[in-house]
Amino acid sequence: MNPLKSCRTEPVSGSFDISRNMSATALYVLVLLAAAAHAIWNALVKRASDAVLMMASIRLVGLAFALVVLPFVPWPHGSAWLLVILAAAATFAYYGLLIRSYRFGDLSMVYPIARGTAPVLLACLSYVVVGETLVPMQIAGIVLIVSGVLGITVGSGVDRAVLLFASATGASIAGYSFLGGIGARTSGSVVGFQAWLEIITGIGMLAFAAVRRRHNVRCFLRANAFWGLIAGTLSVGGYLAFLTAAKALPLAPVAALRECSPVFGAAIGALVFKEPFGIRRAFAAGLVSAGALAIAAYA
């Protein structure tokens, strides 16, 4: 199952449909920018003095976006509400695992592993749960991803705990993607489903930060409010850019192009953070992206 297929049936009002005024080339560039945006906000979480508060800042922007669009989009209905809750739970797990992964591991190591593990697990989950088969190209994609992950980890002194947390982060991505895809199909509205997911996760993350980091909030905001706003805007804007392109273009190449994000993540880690094994990890991240592209393109 490709949960992103539900994007093509999104009944978004005309006010949200800007894709009709953009060329196909511009839309594909938009998807590539969305992939870069995802890697950049992950880098901002990695470099933050307090990753929990940075993630809370990102979710605050998401919450504001959801409250703005909520009156203009269809709400989930029926069993979709249960899927909203389950997807929110998987998303909370993703936040916790991602923060823990970046606490111990490099961006150029954690990010490609997490992003590469997700499509493999999602493909396997779809095969087991809904009976969708894997074509030879998708199997080849899985081999490429596994090769890329091995290239990142073997011989580079990676701690087993980092590998475990990064892989678990990928599992949580697969989980919320799977649940979100089914939920969006069930609810009939991608943006409506996403808005409520942003509300639940936003309130939950802000409440957690208020309890666990209440003494650090003022100091963090003085030093990082701007970067928190940037990270949140990149997170929400990148996802909306993807939805905009997916509404007007064939979904397979759009979803595939979005999977270039591990290359951006590895490049940022090597060039900006000066992390070791930069060239090797960038090449391995390229294998991960190629494998993810193969899986997405034939989904």
C-alpha positions as CSV (number, residue, x, y, z in Angstrom):
1,M,0.0,0.0,0.0
2,N,1.2,3.5,-0.8
3,P,-0.6,5.7,1.8
4,L,0.1,8.8,-0.3
5,K,-2.2,7.6,-3.0
6,S,-5.0,9.2,-1.0
7,C,-3.6,12.6,-1.9
8,R,-5.1,12.3,-5.4
9,T,-8.7,12.2,-4.2
10,E,-8.3,15.2,-1.8
11,P,-11.4,17.4,-2.0
12,V,-9.6,20.6,-1.2
13,S,-11.3,23.8,-1.8
14,G,-10.1,26.1,-4.6
15,S,-8.4,28.4,-2.1
16,F,-5.8,25.7,-1.5
17,D,-5.4,24.6,-5.1
18,I,-2.4,26.6,-6.4
19,S,-1.1,23.7,-8.5
20,R,-3.3,24.6,-11.5
21,N,-1.2,27.7,-12.1
22,M,2.2,26.0,-11.9
23,S,4.0,24.1,-14.7
24,A,5.0,20.4,-14.2
25,T,8.7,21.4,-14.0
26,A,7.9,23.9,-11.2
27,L,5.9,21.3,-9.3
28,Y,8.8,18.8,-9.5
29,V,11.2,21.4,-8.3
30,L,8.7,22.0,-5.4
31,V,8.9,18.4,-4.5
32,L,12.7,18.5,-4.5
33,L,12.6,21.6,-2.3
34,A,10.2,19.7,0.1
35,A,12.8,16.9,0.4
36,A,15.5,19.4,1.2
37,A,13.2,21.2,3.7
38,H,12.6,17.9,5.5
39,A,16.4,17.3,5.9
40,I,17.0,20.9,7.0
41,W,14.4,20.9,9.8
42,N,15.9,17.6,11.0
43,A,19.3,19.2,11.0
44,L,17.8,22.1,13.1
45,V,16.5,19.5,15.6
46,K,19.9,17.9,15.7
47,R,21.8,21.1,16.4
48,A,19.3,22.5,18.9
49,S,20.5,23.0,22.5
50,D,17.2,21.3,23.5
51,A,15.7,19.0,20.9
52,V,12.5,18.6,22.9
53,L,11.8,22.3,22.8
54,M,12.8,22.6,19.2
55,M,10.3,19.8,18.3
56,A,7.7,21.6,20.4
57,S,8.4,24.8,18.4
58,I,7.9,22.9,15.1
59,R,4.6,21.4,16.3
60,L,3.5,24.8,17.5
61,V,3.7,26.0,13.9
62,G,1.9,22.9,12.8
63,L,-0.9,23.5,15.3
64,A,-1.3,27.1,14.2
65,F,-1.6,25.9,10.6
66,A,-4.2,23.3,11.5
67,L,-6.3,25.8,13.4
68,V,-6.3,28.1,10.4
69,V,-7.3,25.6,7.8
70,L,-9.7,23.5,10.0
71,P,-12.8,25.6,9.1
72,F,-12.2,25.1,5.4
73,V,-11.6,21.4,5.0
74,P,-13.8,18.3,5.7
75,W,-13.3,16.7,9.1
76,P,-12.6,13.0,9.5
77,H,-15.7,10.9,10.1
78,G,-16.6,7.5,11.5
79,S,-13.7,5.1,12.0
80,A,-11.2,7.7,10.7
81,W,-11.2,9.2,14.2
82,L,-9.7,6.0,15.7
83,L,-7.0,6.1,13.0
84,V,-6.3,9.8,13.8
85,I,-5.6,8.7,17.4
86,L,-3.5,5.7,16.4
87,A,-1.5,7.7,13.9
88,A,-1.0,10.4,16.6
89,A,0.4,7.7,19.0
90,A,2.8,6.5,16.3
91,T,3.8,10.1,15.6
92,F,4.6,10.7,19.3
93,A,6.7,7.6,19.2
94,Y,8.5,9.0,16.2
95,Y,9.2,12.3,18.0
96,G,10.7,10.5,21.0
97,L,12.8,8.1,19.0
98,L,14.1,10.8,16.7
99,I,15.1,13.0,19.5
100,R,16.9,10.1,21.3
101,S,18.6,9.1,18.0
102,Y,20.0,12.6,17.4
103,R,21.2,12.7,21.0
104,F,23.6,9.9,20.4
105,G,24.2,9.7,16.6
106,D,25.3,11.9,13.8
107,L,22.8,13.4,11.4
108,S,24.5,11.8,8.4
109,M,24.1,8.4,10.1
110,V,20.7,8.6,11.8
111,Y,18.7,10.4,9.1
112,P,19.5,8.0,6.1
113,I,18.9,4.9,8.3
114,A,15.6,6.2,9.6
115,R,14.3,7.4,6.2
116,G,15.6,4.2,4.5
117,T,14.2,1.8,7.0
118,A,10.7,3.3,6.7
119,P,9.8,2.4,3.1
120,V,11.2,-1.1,3.6
121,L,9.1,-1.7,6.6
122,L,6.1,0.0,5.0
123,A,6.3,-2.3,2.0
124,C,6.6,-5.3,4.2
125,L,3.7,-4.1,6.4
126,S,1.5,-3.5,3.4
127,Y,2.4,-7.0,2.1
128,V,1.5,-8.7,5.4
129,V,-1.6,-6.6,6.4
130,V,-3.3,-5.8,3.1
131,G,-1.7,-8.3,0.8
132,E,0.0,-6.0,-1.6
133,T,2.7,-7.7,-3.6
134,L,6.3,-6.5,-4.3
135,V,7.4,-6.2,-7.9
136,P,11.1,-7.1,-8.8
137,M,12.0,-3.4,-8.9
138,Q,10.7,-2.9,-5.3
139,I,12.7,-5.9,-4.1
140,A,15.8,-4.4,-5.8
141,G,15.0,-1.2,-4.0
142,I,15.0,-3.0,-0.7
143,V,18.4,-4.5,-1.5
144,L,19.8,-1.0,-2.4
145,I,18.5,0.4,0.9
146,V,20.0,-2.4,3.0
147,S,23.3,-2.0,1.1
148,G,23.2,1.8,1.8
149,V,22.5,1.2,5.5
150,L,25.3,-1.3,5.8
151,G,27.6,1.2,4.0
152,I,26.7,3.8,6.7
153,T,27.2,1.5,9.7
154,V,29.7,-1.2,9.0
155,G,33.2,-0.1,9.8
156,S,32.3,3.4,10.8
157,G,32.2,2.8,14.6
158,V,28.5,3.1,14.9
159,D,27.1,2.4,18.4
160,R,24.5,-0.3,18.5
161,A,22.2,1.9,20.5
162,V,22.3,4.5,17.7
163,L,21.5,1.8,15.1
164,L,18.7,0.5,17.2
165,F,17.1,3.9,17.8
166,A,17.5,5.0,14.2
167,S,15.9,1.8,13.0
168,A,13.1,2.2,15.5
169,T,12.6,5.7,14.3
170,G,12.2,4.3,10.8
171,A,9.7,1.8,12.1
172,S,7.6,4.6,13.7
173,I,7.7,6.5,10.4
174,A,6.3,3.4,8.7
175,G,3.7,3.1,11.4
176,Y,2.3,6.6,11.2
177,S,2.6,6.6,7.4
178,F,0.6,3.4,7.2
179,L,-2.1,4.5,9.7
180,G,-2.2,8.0,8.2
181,G,-2.6,6.6,4.7
182,I,-5.5,4.4,5.7
183,G,-7.0,7.2,7.8
184,A,-6.8,9.7,4.9
185,R,-8.6,7.2,2.6
186,T,-11.2,6.5,5.2
187,S,-11.9,10.1,6.1
188,G,-11.8,11.3,2.4
189,S,-9.7,14.3,3.2
190,V,-5.9,14.4,3.4
191,V,-5.7,18.0,4.7
192,G,-8.7,17.5,7.1
193,F,-7.1,14.3,8.5
194,Q,-3.7,16.0,8.7
195,A,-5.1,19.1,10.4
196,W,-6.5,17.0,13.3
197,L,-3.3,15.0,13.5
198,E,-1.4,18.3,13.8
199,I,-3.8,19.5,16.5
200,I,-3.5,16.3,18.6
201,T,0.3,16.0,18.3
202,G,0.8,19.7,18.6
203,I,-1.1,20.0,21.9
204,G,0.5,16.8,23.2
205,M,4.0,17.9,22.4
206,L,3.5,21.4,23.8
207,A,2.0,19.9,27.0
208,F,5.0,17.5,27.3
209,A,7.4,20.3,26.8
210,A,5.6,22.5,29.4
211,V,5.8,19.8,32.0
212,R,9.4,18.5,31.3
213,R,11.1,21.7,30.1
214,R,9.1,24.4,31.8
215,H,12.2,25.9,33.4
216,N,14.0,26.1,30.1
217,V,11.3,27.5,27.9
218,R,12.1,31.2,28.3
219,C,15.9,30.8,27.8
220,F,15.3,28.6,24.8
221,L,12.9,31.0,23.1
222,R,15.3,33.9,23.6
223,A,18.0,32.0,21.8
224,N,16.1,29.9,19.4
225,A,12.7,31.4,18.6
226,F,13.7,32.3,15.1
227,W,15.1,28.9,14.3
228,G,12.1,27.2,15.8
229,L,9.9,29.2,13.5
230,I,12.0,28.4,10.5
231,A,12.0,24.6,11.4
232,G,8.3,24.6,11.9
233,T,7.7,26.5,8.6
234,L,9.9,24.0,6.7
235,S,8.1,21.1,8.3
236,V,4.6,22.3,7.5
237,G,5.5,24.0,4.2
238,G,7.4,21.0,2.9
239,Y,4.5,18.7,3.5
240,L,2.1,21.2,1.8
241,A,4.5,21.5,-1.1
242,F,4.4,17.7,-1.5
243,L,0.6,17.7,-1.4
244,T,0.4,20.5,-3.9
245,A,2.5,18.6,-6.4
246,A,0.8,15.3,-5.7
247,K,-2.6,16.8,-6.5
248,A,-1.6,17.7,-10.1
249,L,1.2,15.3,-11.1
250,P,1.5,11.5,-11.3
251,L,2.0,10.3,-7.8
252,A,4.7,7.7,-8.3
253,P,7.5,10.1,-9.5
254,V,6.4,12.7,-7.0
255,A,6.7,10.2,-4.1
256,A,9.9,8.9,-5.5
257,L,11.5,12.3,-5.8
258,R,10.6,13.1,-2.2
259,E,12.8,10.2,-1.1
260,C,15.9,12.1,-2.1
261,S,15.9,13.6,1.4
262,P,18.6,11.2,2.8
263,V,21.1,12.6,0.3
264,F,20.4,16.1,1.6
265,G,20.7,14.9,5.2
266,A,24.0,13.2,4.6
267,A,25.3,16.3,2.8
268,I,24.3,18.6,5.6
269,G,25.9,16.3,8.2
270,A,29.2,16.2,6.2
271,L,29.5,19.8,5.0
272,V,27.8,21.8,7.8
273,F,28.3,19.6,10.9
274,K,31.7,18.3,9.7
275,E,30.7,14.7,10.7
276,P,33.2,11.9,10.0
277,F,32.9,9.5,7.0
278,G,31.2,12.3,5.1
279,I,31.9,11.0,1.5
280,R,31.2,7.4,2.4
281,R,27.9,8.3,4.2
282,A,26.8,10.6,1.3
283,F,27.4,7.7,-1.2
284,A,25.6,5.3,1.1
285,A,22.7,7.8,1.5
286,G,22.5,7.9,-2.3
287,L,22.0,4.1,-2.4
288,V,19.2,4.5,0.3
289,S,17.5,7.2,-1.8
290,A,17.8,5.1,-5.0
291,G,16.2,2.2,-3.2
292,A,13.4,4.3,-1.8
293,L,12.9,5.8,-5.2
294,A,12.5,2.3,-6.7
295,I,10.0,1.3,-4.1
296,A,8.0,4.5,-4.4
297,A,8.1,4.6,-8.2
298,Y,6.5,1.1,-8.5
299,A,4.1,1.5,-5.6
